[in-house]
Amino acid sequence: MGSHGTVPLGDIWEMLDHCAQGYRKVEKPHNWWVYFGKSVYTDLSLGKHGARKNPEIQIGQVKHMCRLSGSWSAPRR
């Protein structure tokens, strides 16, 4: 995964299906909350200008989520 740019939200869910089996996602009014084990990441965006079906998400958000979780690791592309 590069250091900047965007990735479709669908790709993030696929990554979590592979790397964080058992995670749970909850859509909130302004962002997604992603639960895994005892960790929760509360800042995953719904996308630019509000909720979209498969928005482009900043890669920095994904990397931040992976770092905070400790046990997750972002796969390289």
N, C-alpha and C positions, 0 to 999 in steps of 0.2 A: 504494500500500500504506500503510495507516495506521501510526501509531506504536506501537500496542499492540493486543492481542487475539491471536487464533489464526488459523491457516490450515491446511487439510488437507494432509497430506504429499503426496497425489496432485497437488495444485496446485503444490507446489514442484517435483516432477519435471517437470510440464508446462512450468513457467517455465524450468527448466534445459534442457529439450529445445529450447526456442525461443531462449534467450539464450546458452547455453553448449554448443553442439553439440560432441560429442566428449567430454563429461564422462563420468566413470565413478563409480558408487556401489558401496560395499561395506558390507554390514551386519556390524557387530561386535556383541559381547555386550551392550553398553550404549548404542551410538549408531551412526549412519551415518557413514562417511567418504566425502567427495565429492572426487574428483580432477578437476582441469581444468588442462591445461598443466602448469606446474611447481608449481602450488598444490595444497594438500590442506586441506580443512576437516574436522576430526575430531570436532566437537561437535554434530552435528545429531542431536537426540534421537530415540529410537525411539518416544516418546510417553509420556504419563503412565502410570505403573504398568507399564512394560515394553513389549515389542513388541506392536504392534497392526497391523491391516491397513491402515488409513488414518487414523492418529491426528491430532489437532489439535496443531500445533507453534506455539510462541510466535513471533510476527512478529519480535521482537527477535533471535532466533536466525538467521532468514533474512537480516535486514539485516546482521548481523554477518558471516555467510558471504559476502555480496556485497561488503561493504567490504574484507574481508581478501583476497579474490581479486584485487582491483585491476581486472581487465579485465571483470568481470561487472558488470551493473547490474540492479537490481530494477525490473521494470516497475511503473508506477503503475496503480492500480485506480480 
